[in-house]
Amino acid sequence: MLFQILSLLLDVAASLVGGACLLRLYMQWQRVPFGNPLGRFVFAVSNWLVLPLRRLLPAMGRLDTASLVAAWAVELVQLAVLWSVSGALGGLATGPAWALLPVLAVFGLARLVLSCMTALVLLGAILSWVRADSDMADLVERLCVPLLAPLRRLIPRVGGLDLTPLALLVLLQIAGIVLSGLQVAVLG
């Protein structure tokens, strides 16, 4: 029971910090200004980790490698803590299994990317239904458009309704299933 509570708390903290790092990376990729409330939140949550890494890892074009490595490092630390605690509880975390943590962190990062995209698309869909006229709604729309644009070219509106968010959510779920299968195949 205590392990489950610790696992939940670590997952929430890692999702918040890792998600902020990924959102920072995506906002920079899309050249979205950070002067809005969401941008200030992202900076407040991720600066302590990204700025020191930026001294070591310069950006590669528009790709902010420091934010990407920071998100991966958060996943790695979360796994290491859980692995250590589970080993302390039952002797499970010993030997060469520690070498798998970086690979598991890559899979965790990929799952976090899918979760962040899902949350962004859901938020964008909800805000489009309520016609919220705010800077936040405009920002979310600006971040969702590149994700939905390829599907909007393929899927026409049905009765004036845009079904592309639903289609993208289904594709993200399929990607999650494929990712789980790939993880089992690689680490099997």
C-alpha positions as CSV (number, residue, x, y, z in Angstrom):
1,M,0.0,0.0,0.0
2,L,2.8,2.5,0.8
3,F,4.6,1.6,-2.4
4,Q,1.4,2.3,-4.4
5,I,1.0,5.7,-2.6
6,L,4.7,6.6,-3.3
7,S,4.3,5.4,-6.9
8,L,1.3,7.6,-7.4
9,L,2.9,10.7,-5.9
10,L,6.1,10.2,-7.9
11,D,4.0,9.7,-11.1
12,V,2.1,12.9,-10.4
13,A,5.3,14.9,-9.7
14,A,7.2,13.3,-12.7
15,S,4.3,14.0,-15.0
16,L,4.1,17.6,-13.9
17,V,7.8,18.4,-14.3
18,G,8.4,16.1,-17.3
19,G,5.2,17.4,-19.0
20,A,6.3,21.0,-18.4
21,C,9.7,20.2,-20.0
22,L,7.9,18.6,-23.0
23,L,5.5,21.5,-23.3
24,R,8.4,23.9,-23.1
25,L,10.1,22.0,-26.0
26,Y,6.9,22.0,-28.0
27,M,6.1,25.6,-27.4
28,Q,9.7,26.6,-28.5
29,W,9.4,24.3,-31.6
30,Q,6.1,26.1,-32.5
31,R,7.6,29.5,-31.6
32,V,4.8,30.2,-29.2
33,P,5.6,33.2,-26.9
34,F,6.0,32.4,-23.2
35,G,4.5,35.7,-22.0
36,N,1.2,34.1,-21.3
37,P,0.1,32.3,-18.0
38,L,0.9,28.9,-19.4
39,G,4.3,29.9,-20.6
40,R,5.1,31.4,-17.2
41,F,3.9,28.2,-15.5
42,V,6.1,26.1,-17.8
43,F,9.1,28.3,-17.0
44,A,8.5,28.2,-13.2
45,V,8.2,24.4,-13.2
46,S,11.1,23.6,-15.6
47,N,13.7,26.3,-15.3
48,W,15.5,24.7,-12.4
49,L,16.2,21.6,-14.5
50,V,16.4,22.9,-18.1
51,L,18.7,26.0,-17.6
52,P,21.7,24.0,-16.1
53,L,21.3,21.4,-18.8
54,R,21.2,24.1,-21.5
55,R,24.8,25.0,-20.6
56,L,25.8,21.4,-21.5
57,L,23.4,20.7,-24.3
58,P,22.9,23.4,-26.9
59,A,19.8,23.4,-29.0
60,M,19.9,21.6,-32.4
61,G,18.1,24.0,-34.7
62,R,14.6,24.5,-33.3
63,L,14.9,21.4,-31.1
64,D,15.5,22.3,-27.4
65,T,17.7,19.3,-26.5
66,A,18.0,20.4,-22.8
67,S,14.2,20.2,-22.4
68,L,14.0,16.8,-24.0
69,V,16.9,15.4,-21.9
70,A,15.3,17.0,-18.8
71,A,12.0,15.2,-19.4
72,W,13.9,11.9,-19.9
73,A,16.0,12.5,-16.7
74,V,12.8,13.1,-14.7
75,E,11.5,9.7,-16.0
76,L,14.8,8.1,-15.2
77,V,14.8,9.4,-11.6
78,Q,11.3,8.3,-11.0
79,L,12.1,4.8,-12.2
80,A,15.3,4.7,-10.1
81,V,13.5,5.7,-6.9
82,L,10.7,3.2,-7.5
83,W,13.2,0.5,-8.3
84,S,15.3,1.3,-5.2
85,V,12.2,1.3,-3.0
86,S,10.9,-2.0,-4.4
87,G,14.4,-3.5,-3.9
88,A,14.4,-2.3,-0.3
89,L,11.0,-3.9,0.2
90,G,11.7,-7.2,-1.5
91,G,15.2,-7.5,-2.9
92,L,13.8,-7.0,-6.4
93,A,16.1,-4.3,-7.7
94,T,19.5,-5.8,-7.9
95,G,22.1,-6.7,-10.5
96,P,22.1,-5.9,-14.2
97,A,18.4,-4.9,-14.1
98,W,19.6,-1.4,-13.3
99,A,21.1,-1.2,-16.8
100,L,17.5,-1.3,-18.2
101,L,16.4,1.9,-16.5
102,P,17.6,4.2,-19.2
103,V,15.7,2.2,-21.8
104,L,12.6,2.1,-19.6
105,A,12.9,5.9,-19.2
106,V,12.8,6.3,-23.0
107,F,9.5,4.3,-23.0
108,G,8.2,6.3,-20.1
109,L,9.1,9.5,-22.0
110,A,7.2,8.3,-25.0
111,R,4.2,7.5,-22.9
112,L,4.4,11.0,-21.4
113,V,4.5,12.5,-24.9
114,L,1.3,10.6,-25.8
115,S,-0.3,11.6,-22.5
116,C,0.6,15.3,-23.0
117,M,-0.8,15.2,-26.6
118,T,-4.0,13.6,-25.4
119,A,-4.5,16.2,-22.7
120,L,-3.8,19.0,-25.1
121,V,-6.2,17.7,-27.7
122,L,-8.9,17.1,-25.1
123,L,-8.4,20.6,-23.7
124,G,-8.5,22.1,-27.2
125,A,-11.8,20.2,-28.0
126,I,-13.4,21.3,-24.8
127,L,-12.4,25.0,-25.3
128,S,-13.7,24.9,-28.9
129,W,-17.1,23.7,-27.6
130,V,-17.5,26.4,-25.1
131,R,-16.1,29.1,-27.4
132,A,-13.9,30.5,-24.7
133,D,-12.5,33.9,-25.9
134,S,-9.3,34.1,-23.9
135,D,-5.6,34.1,-24.5
136,M,-5.4,30.6,-23.1
137,A,-8.0,29.2,-25.6
138,D,-6.0,30.9,-28.4
139,L,-2.8,29.4,-27.1
140,V,-4.2,25.9,-26.9
141,E,-5.7,26.2,-30.3
142,R,-2.3,27.3,-31.7
143,L,-0.7,24.3,-30.1
144,C,-3.4,21.8,-31.4
145,V,-3.5,23.0,-35.0
146,P,-0.2,21.3,-36.0
147,L,-1.3,18.1,-34.5
148,L,-4.7,18.1,-36.2
149,A,-3.8,19.6,-39.6
150,P,-2.8,16.3,-41.2
151,L,-6.0,14.7,-40.2
152,R,-8.1,17.7,-41.2
153,R,-6.8,17.2,-44.8
154,L,-8.1,13.7,-44.7
155,I,-11.3,13.9,-42.7
156,P,-14.0,16.2,-43.8
157,R,-16.4,18.0,-41.4
158,V,-19.6,16.0,-40.8
159,G,-22.6,18.2,-40.4
160,G,-20.3,21.1,-39.4
161,L,-18.6,19.0,-36.7
162,D,-14.9,18.6,-36.7
163,L,-14.1,14.9,-36.0
164,T,-10.3,15.2,-36.2
165,P,-9.8,15.6,-32.4
166,L,-11.6,12.3,-31.9
167,A,-9.6,10.6,-34.7
168,L,-6.4,11.9,-33.2
169,L,-7.4,10.6,-29.8
170,V,-8.0,7.2,-31.3
171,L,-4.7,7.3,-33.0
172,L,-2.9,8.2,-29.8
173,Q,-4.6,5.3,-28.0
174,I,-3.4,3.0,-30.8
175,A,0.1,4.5,-30.5
176,G,0.0,3.7,-26.8
177,I,-0.9,0.1,-27.5
178,V,1.9,-0.2,-30.1
179,L,4.3,1.4,-27.6
180,S,3.4,-1.2,-24.9
181,G,3.9,-4.0,-27.4
182,L,7.2,-2.6,-28.5
183,Q,8.4,-2.3,-24.9
184,V,7.5,-5.9,-24.2
185,A,9.3,-7.0,-27.4
186,V,12.4,-5.0,-26.6
187,L,12.7,-5.8,-22.9
188,G,10.8,-9.1,-23.1
